[in-house]
């Protein structure tokens, strides 16, 4: 069992352990043994933490937990300590909230976008250079060919002719190599464009993914503020989805997610952007609607979804009612765009606590 005091001192203990290891490097065998013991202890603490709080041992969760327990992420360690000292649950909902307000992750995504833009620009410049060089070598080859034809064939210029023909052959080789490079560059650009599209799509539901939503949210908020129009968002999380997976299997759970996605796509119009935010959670972005108008639209969708009775087509066993809970927030209420994510998530948490299958405004 982990206690608040242990949480408060994690970062200090990790720093002390690192100092101790550094001071004992005179004995490599001893230092190696202590490093191995430190890793074993950390892995055991992570295991205990996951079991204690009944968390899924996913790569995402383990990375967050490791960063907090190891002291490598002081802010995360502090958040864990504050959460436990307050007696509040450390559950999947809360871990997902931490991920949403991970400014480092947002910065990394922006950095990736910048690198991709620079790569595409470099490819465009190379392609233009290759085309220009190809044109120049073609003109040069034609000029040399004309000079050779005008020379005639006296014996004293035989070597000049041989050299000129060798130059022509070399130019042709360069042209062929540049043509291949240009073709490869174009293929790389096409693959880059395809990768950008695929990176924005959730491969299960075919909806835009969280990465695409993050970018759309920032651009939509900037535009809404410039126009003086409201902008709202809503998190929609399927209720008791783990029970569906446990009872019917993950493939059936995937089909339920796809059904939910199809319903959202059907519901979406010009003023609504829909994305899968991760797991069994979807996010909706409402253009031109304040939080109350957005709440009404989400509640209409919630009622329609709750009235449906789904059946597992693999075995004919009914899924029963598939409902969702939702939290709504108005993005343009606060100059900090990302604060809407926190407010909507807190509202969603209240909807779950109050009995699920409902919409709460943040």
KOLVO-961036 format. One record per residue (C-alpha): residue number from 1; chain; x, y, z. Coordinates in pm, 1 decimal. Layout:
resi,chain,X,Y,Z
NUM,A,X,Y,Z
...
END
This chain:
resi,chain,X,Y,Z
1,A,0.0,0.0,0.0
2,A,127.4,346.1,-88.4
3,A,83.5,633.0,158.1
4,A,90.3,1012.9,102.0
5,A,425.7,1047.7,276.0
6,A,579.3,797.2,37.5
7,A,438.2,987.2,-256.6
8,A,576.6,1317.5,-129.9
9,A,924.0,1174.9,-92.3
10,A,945.7,983.3,-421.6
11,A,1136.2,1249.5,-608.3
12,A,1369.5,1302.2,-311.1
13,A,1436.6,929.3,-279.8
14,A,1502.8,896.6,-649.7
15,A,1750.5,1184.5,-636.9
16,A,1922.2,1037.3,-330.3
17,A,1946.4,698.9,-496.1
18,A,2106.5,855.6,-803.1
19,A,2357.8,1039.2,-583.2
20,A,2438.9,720.8,-395.5
21,A,2497.1,532.0,-715.3
22,A,2721.8,805.8,-850.7
23,A,2932.9,804.4,-533.3
24,A,2996.0,431.8,-554.4
25,A,3109.3,403.1,-913.7
26,A,3456.8,310.0,-789.4
27,A,3328.5,-48.0,-761.2
28,A,3161.6,-125.5,-1097.3
29,A,3020.1,-456.9,-978.2
30,A,2866.9,-297.1,-670.1
31,A,2725.2,-6.2,-872.3
32,A,2576.9,-247.6,-1126.4
33,A,2416.6,-450.2,-847.4
34,A,2263.4,-141.5,-690.6
35,A,2131.5,-22.4,-1027.3
36,A,1967.9,-360.2,-1085.4
37,A,1816.1,-351.0,-736.4
38,A,1682.6,1.8,-798.9
39,A,1517.2,-115.7,-1120.7
40,A,1363.6,-414.2,-942.9
41,A,1225.2,-194.7,-665.6
42,A,1081.4,56.1,-916.4
43,A,913.9,-220.8,-1119.1
44,A,763.3,-365.6,-801.4
45,A,630.3,-24.2,-696.4
46,A,476.1,25.4,-1040.4
47,A,313.9,-318.8,-1018.3
48,A,176.9,-247.5,-670.0
49,A,45.2,90.1,-785.7
50,A,-138.0,-59.4,-1085.8
51,A,-296.1,-333.4,-872.8
52,A,-383.4,-102.1,-584.1
53,A,-571.5,141.3,-808.2
54,A,-712.4,-125.3,-1043.1
55,A,-558.0,32.6,-1353.0
56,A,-505.6,-117.6,-1698.0
57,A,-141.5,-209.4,-1761.3
58,A,-129.4,-24.9,-2093.2
59,A,184.6,132.7,-2236.0
60,A,33.1,479.0,-2185.2
61,A,-52.7,414.8,-1819.1
62,A,279.2,251.3,-1738.9
63,A,470.9,543.7,-1889.6
64,A,277.8,794.2,-1675.5
65,A,311.1,586.4,-1359.1
66,A,681.3,522.7,-1412.9
67,A,746.9,894.1,-1468.0
68,A,568.8,977.5,-1142.4
69,A,708.7,701.3,-922.0
70,A,1065.7,732.0,-1048.4
71,A,1080.3,1106.1,-989.7
72,A,1177.6,1174.7,-1352.2
73,A,867.2,1393.9,-1389.1
74,A,841.7,1607.5,-1069.3
75,A,510.4,1768.2,-1166.1
76,A,351.7,1428.5,-1220.9
77,A,490.4,1298.5,-888.8
78,A,343.6,1604.5,-716.0
79,A,5.8,1547.3,-884.3
80,A,-0.3,1185.4,-765.3
81,A,88.1,1291.7,-411.5
82,A,-176.6,1566.0,-402.9
83,A,-439.7,1329.0,-539.7
84,A,-376.3,1061.7,-278.0
85,A,-345.8,1308.3,10.4
86,A,-686.0,1450.6,-88.0
87,A,-832.9,1099.9,-71.4
88,A,-951.5,1122.1,-430.8
89,A,-941.6,819.0,-661.5
90,A,-647.9,760.0,-893.8
91,A,-839.0,592.8,-1172.4
92,A,-829.0,572.4,-1552.3
93,A,-1042.0,883.1,-1587.3
94,A,-794.8,1088.9,-1384.2
95,A,-488.8,947.9,-1564.0
96,A,-648.6,1039.0,-1896.0
97,A,-701.7,1390.7,-1762.4
98,A,-331.1,1417.1,-1685.1
99,A,-253.4,1316.2,-2042.2
100,A,-485.9,1583.4,-2179.6
101,A,-309.1,1863.7,-1998.9
102,A,36.7,1731.2,-2086.0
103,A,188.6,2046.1,-2233.4
104,A,507.0,1855.3,-2312.7
105,A,306.7,1624.3,-2535.4
106,A,150.5,1919.3,-2713.3
107,A,493.6,2071.9,-2766.0
108,A,625.0,1745.3,-2908.7
109,A,332.0,1725.1,-3148.2
110,A,397.1,2082.8,-3262.6
111,A,765.0,2003.0,-3305.0
112,A,678.1,1700.9,-3517.8
113,A,453.0,1915.3,-3735.7
114,A,733.7,2167.5,-3780.2
115,A,982.3,1897.0,-3877.4
116,A,739.1,1752.6,-4130.7
117,A,686.2,2098.9,-4280.3
118,A,1063.7,2150.1,-4306.0
119,A,1108.0,1808.3,-4467.8
120,A,837.6,1881.2,-4722.8
121,A,996.7,2219.2,-4801.5
122,A,1339.9,2056.9,-4841.3
123,A,1194.1,1798.9,-5076.9
124,A,1030.5,2071.0,-5284.3
125,A,1358.0,2262.7,-5309.8
126,A,1549.1,1949.2,-5407.7
127,A,1290.7,1864.8,-5672.5
128,A,1318.1,2216.3,-5818.0
129,A,1699.4,2199.0,-5814.6
130,A,1692.0,1861.6,-5988.6
131,A,1461.5,1993.9,-6260.8
132,A,1682.8,2300.2,-6314.1
133,A,1999.5,2090.2,-6328.5
134,A,1836.8,1848.6,-6572.3
135,A,1747.2,2136.9,-6803.9
136,A,2099.2,2282.1,-6784.8
137,A,2272.7,1948.6,-6853.3
138,A,2041.2,1886.0,-7147.8
139,A,2132.6,2224.5,-7297.4
140,A,2503.5,2161.5,-7233.0
141,A,2485.9,1819.1,-7395.2
142,A,2320.5,1967.7,-7703.5
143,A,2589.5,2236.3,-7734.7
144,A,2872.8,1981.6,-7710.4
145,A,2702.2,1761.1,-7966.3
146,A,2683.4,2050.9,-8209.0
147,A,3050.8,2133.2,-8160.5
148,A,3154.2,1772.7,-8226.3
149,A,2950.0,1761.0,-8545.5
150,A,3115.2,2084.4,-8668.5
151,A,3469.8,1965.2,-8602.7
152,A,3492.1,1708.6,-8876.7
153,A,3745.1,1430.2,-8827.0
154,A,4112.3,1543.6,-8887.0
155,A,4361.1,1309.3,-8716.3
156,A,4497.0,1580.2,-8485.6
157,A,4163.6,1624.9,-8310.2
158,A,4087.3,1255.0,-8252.3
159,A,4168.4,1286.6,-7883.9
160,A,3943.7,1591.3,-7850.4
161,A,3658.5,1395.8,-8009.2
162,A,3713.9,1102.2,-7775.3
163,A,3716.5,1333.6,-7472.4
164,A,3401.1,1511.0,-7587.4
165,A,3219.1,1181.7,-7640.0
166,A,3326.8,1072.5,-7290.6
167,A,3189.6,1399.9,-7153.2
168,A,2860.1,1341.3,-7329.8
169,A,2837.8,990.1,-7186.9
170,A,2907.6,1121.2,-6838.3
171,A,2644.5,1393.7,-6872.0
172,A,2391.3,1132.9,-6980.9
173,A,2473.6,927.1,-6672.1
174,A,2428.9,1232.0,-6450.8
175,A,2095.8,1308.3,-6617.3
176,A,1977.6,951.5,-6560.4
177,A,2083.2,964.3,-6193.9
178,A,1906.6,1298.3,-6145.9
179,A,1591.9,1163.2,-6310.3
180,A,1594.5,871.6,-6067.2
181,A,1650.5,1108.1,-5772.7
182,A,1363.5,1327.8,-5886.8
183,A,1133.6,1025.3,-5912.1
184,A,1240.2,903.5,-5568.2
185,A,1186.2,1252.4,-5425.2
186,A,835.3,1267.8,-5567.5
187,A,757.8,924.0,-5422.6
188,A,887.3,1037.0,-5083.8
189,A,666.5,1345.1,-5096.6
190,A,363.7,1129.5,-5178.2
191,A,446.4,894.8,-4891.3
192,A,488.9,1190.8,-4656.7
193,A,147.4,1328.3,-4755.3
194,A,-6.4,984.0,-4706.1
195,A,161.4,945.3,-4367.3
196,A,23.8,1282.0,-4258.6
197,A,-328.1,1173.2,-4349.4
198,A,-292.2,834.2,-4180.7
199,A,-143.4,995.7,-3869.2
200,A,-466.0,1194.4,-3827.3
201,A,-705.5,897.6,-3860.5
202,A,-812.5,642.9,-3600.5
203,A,-769.3,314.2,-3783.8
204,A,-1056.4,137.3,-3603.7
205,A,-1340.8,388.3,-3635.5
206,A,-1200.2,592.1,-3930.0
207,A,-1275.1,908.2,-3735.7
208,A,-1013.9,1180.5,-3688.3
209,A,-794.0,1090.8,-3391.6
210,A,-678.3,1286.9,-3090.5
211,A,-384.8,1435.5,-3282.4
212,A,-620.9,1574.0,-3546.9
213,A,-859.5,1702.7,-3280.6
214,A,-583.7,1887.9,-3092.8
215,A,-485.7,2073.5,-3407.4
216,A,-847.4,2146.5,-3502.6
217,A,-925.6,2274.6,-3152.3
218,A,-644.3,2530.8,-3158.9
219,A,-731.9,2659.7,-3505.9
220,A,-1106.7,2667.4,-3434.1
221,A,-1052.9,2856.5,-3106.8
222,A,-836.4,3116.1,-3279.4
223,A,-1097.6,3164.4,-3551.5
224,A,-1389.3,3179.4,-3305.4
225,A,-1221.9,3446.1,-3094.5
226,A,-1137.8,3651.4,-3402.7
227,A,-1502.4,3640.0,-3514.0
228,A,-1643.8,3686.1,-3164.7
229,A,-1836.7,3358.0,-3190.9
230,A,-1881.0,3085.8,-2927.9
231,A,-1712.1,2746.6,-2951.9
232,A,-1788.4,2447.6,-2730.9
233,A,-1665.7,2092.4,-2692.2
234,A,-1794.4,1773.2,-2533.4
235,A,-1633.1,1451.6,-2417.6
236,A,-1857.1,1147.2,-2465.6
237,A,-1750.8,829.8,-2287.0
238,A,-1932.2,494.8,-2325.1
239,A,-2069.2,363.9,-1996.4
240,A,-1950.5,29.8,-1855.1
241,A,-1748.0,-41.9,-2167.0
242,A,-1510.4,-271.9,-1978.9
243,A,-1805.6,-500.0,-1901.7
244,A,-1881.2,-523.4,-2273.9
245,A,-1524.9,-630.6,-2345.8
246,A,-1521.5,-875.0,-2054.9
247,A,-1852.6,-1036.4,-2148.1
248,A,-1845.7,-1029.5,-2527.5
249,A,-1475.7,-999.1,-2609.4
250,A,-1263.9,-718.0,-2748.0
251,A,-1367.5,-777.1,-3109.4
252,A,-1730.2,-723.2,-3013.2
253,A,-1623.1,-416.2,-2817.4
254,A,-1452.1,-283.4,-3128.7
255,A,-1774.5,-327.2,-3325.1
256,A,-1962.7,-130.2,-3058.7
257,A,-1709.6,151.8,-3090.9
258,A,-1750.5,150.4,-3469.1
259,A,-2129.3,161.8,-3430.2
260,A,-2096.6,459.0,-3198.1
261,A,-1862.0,629.7,-3443.6
262,A,-2105.2,569.6,-3730.6
263,A,-2385.7,725.8,-3526.4
264,A,-2176.1,1032.1,-3451.5
265,A,-2079.7,1070.7,-3817.6
266,A,-2446.6,1047.8,-3914.7
267,A,-2532.4,1308.3,-3652.5
268,A,-2249.1,1542.4,-3745.3
269,A,-2322.6,1837.2,-3970.5
270,A,-2126.9,2133.4,-4097.2
271,A,-2108.7,2283.2,-3749.4
272,A,-1973.7,1974.6,-3574.3
273,A,-1633.1,1806.3,-3571.3
274,A,-1616.3,1452.1,-3430.5
275,A,-1304.1,1259.9,-3328.7
276,A,-1207.2,955.3,-3126.7
277,A,-1008.4,1080.5,-2831.6
278,A,-890.0,739.5,-2718.4
279,A,-1029.9,418.7,-2573.7
280,A,-1408.3,439.3,-2549.2
281,A,-1408.9,818.6,-2551.2
282,A,-1512.1,1052.0,-2831.0
283,A,-1489.0,1429.3,-2849.6
284,A,-1723.0,1670.3,-3028.1
285,A,-1640.9,2027.7,-3126.9
286,A,-1940.4,2258.8,-3180.2
287,A,-1885.2,2565.2,-3398.9
288,A,-2099.0,2870.4,-3315.8
289,A,-2267.0,2711.4,-3011.6
290,A,-2236.5,2812.8,-2649.3
291,A,-2221.0,2545.8,-2379.2
292,A,-2596.4,2530.2,-2319.2
293,A,-2678.6,2488.3,-2687.9
294,A,-2405.3,2225.9,-2714.9
295,A,-2545.8,2046.7,-2408.4
296,A,-2888.7,2026.5,-2571.7
297,A,-2745.1,1876.9,-2889.7
298,A,-2538.4,1622.5,-2699.4
299,A,-2838.7,1530.1,-2484.2
300,A,-3046.2,1469.4,-2796.1
301,A,-2775.4,1237.9,-2923.6
302,A,-2751.4,1068.8,-2582.8
303,A,-3126.7,1000.2,-2576.7
304,A,-3118.6,853.0,-2927.6
305,A,-2824.2,629.6,-2837.8
306,A,-2984.9,513.3,-2513.2
307,A,-3300.8,408.7,-2700.5
308,A,-3107.5,166.3,-2920.0
309,A,-3071.2,-202.3,-2832.6
310,A,-2768.8,-358.9,-2996.1
311,A,-2714.5,-729.0,-3065.1
312,A,-2385.8,-913.7,-3104.4
313,A,-2415.1,-1034.0,-3461.9
314,A,-2156.8,-1307.0,-3402.0
315,A,-2373.5,-1503.4,-3158.6
316,A,-2705.8,-1322.0,-3145.8
317,A,-2655.0,-1228.8,-2780.8
318,A,-2789.4,-882.4,-2698.7
319,A,-2554.6,-612.2,-2582.4
320,A,-2847.9,-432.9,-2426.1
321,A,-2854.7,-56.6,-2405.7
322,A,-2524.8,115.6,-2485.0
323,A,-2525.1,454.4,-2316.8
324,A,-2267.7,725.5,-2275.2
325,A,-2193.0,1004.4,-2030.5
326,A,-2080.3,1347.1,-2142.4
327,A,-1912.6,1660.4,-2012.8
328,A,-1951.1,1990.4,-2197.4
329,A,-1745.5,2310.0,-2177.0
330,A,-1734.2,2636.7,-2369.0
331,A,-1389.3,2691.3,-2515.8
332,A,-1426.8,3065.5,-2566.8
333,A,-1514.9,3129.4,-2200.1
334,A,-1145.2,3126.4,-2111.1
335,A,-842.5,3274.4,-2294.4
336,A,-661.1,2946.0,-2224.5
337,A,-797.8,2712.8,-2491.1
338,A,-678.9,2395.9,-2318.7
339,A,-859.4,2482.5,-1995.1
340,A,-1181.6,2377.2,-2172.2
341,A,-1044.2,2022.3,-2185.6
342,A,-1002.1,2019.6,-1808.1
343,A,-1348.5,2167.6,-1747.7
344,A,-1516.9,1924.6,-1986.9
345,A,-1331.7,1632.9,-1831.8
346,A,-1433.9,1737.7,-1480.4
347,A,-1795.5,1761.3,-1599.6
348,A,-1769.2,1414.2,-1753.6
349,A,-1634.1,1280.2,-1424.0
350,A,-1935.6,1426.2,-1242.7
351,A,-2169.1,1268.3,-1498.0
352,A,-2014.4,929.0,-1421.9
353,A,-2033.9,988.8,-1045.6
354,A,-2398.4,1097.6,-1065.4
355,A,-2511.7,775.9,-1230.0
356,A,-2395.1,784.5,-1594.6
357,A,-2612.1,823.7,-1908.2
358,A,-2631.9,1199.9,-1862.9
359,A,-2476.4,1525.7,-1982.2
360,A,-2314.5,1770.2,-1737.7
361,A,-2192.5,2121.2,-1819.1
362,A,-1854.5,2233.8,-1689.3
END
